[in-house]
Amino acid sequence: MKVVIQRVTEASVEIEEAIYSSIKNGLLVLLGISVADEKEDVDWLCKRIIGLRIFSDENGLMNLSVKDINGQILLVSQFTLYGDANKGNRPSFIQAARPEKAIPLYEYFIQQLCKNDINVYTGKFGADMKVSLTNDGPVTIIIDSKKHTNDH
């Protein structure tokens, strides 16, 4: 499971020319789910996202988490995070999970984030979405659950 986390002052998802979700200060999280992912990947990543200290404290140092600042999270599924463009000009998405596997994990991801008393907003799985954001910093962090050293 891969996430691209962006610290934002605002972010929104538009579907069919209408705003579907929007947040102010917080995190835009783009989520890619692979064929090898399980609930353990979700649990580990949610803990990392909630605890990630990338917001500035009173001294301008990145010491605060999204929860510390009473921020919001906008979670958007993005299977293209598993696009492999190493060969040819057209990416292969063979490592991206099919909807029958990805949707339950995506829904579980939402549930796990919501357990942390944070306002969580989402895109719509499988929809053609327009994502807008103002990246604050810019701060962008990429985390892959398969690259951490702890056992699941």
Protein Blocks (a to p, Z undefined) as FASTA:
>chain_A
ZZdddddfbdcddeehiafbdcdedddddddddfkbcfklmmmmmmmmmmpccbccfkop
afbcfklnopacdddddfklmpcfkgojbdcfklpccfklmmmmmmmmmmmmmmnopacd
dddehiacddddddehiacddddfklpfbdZZ
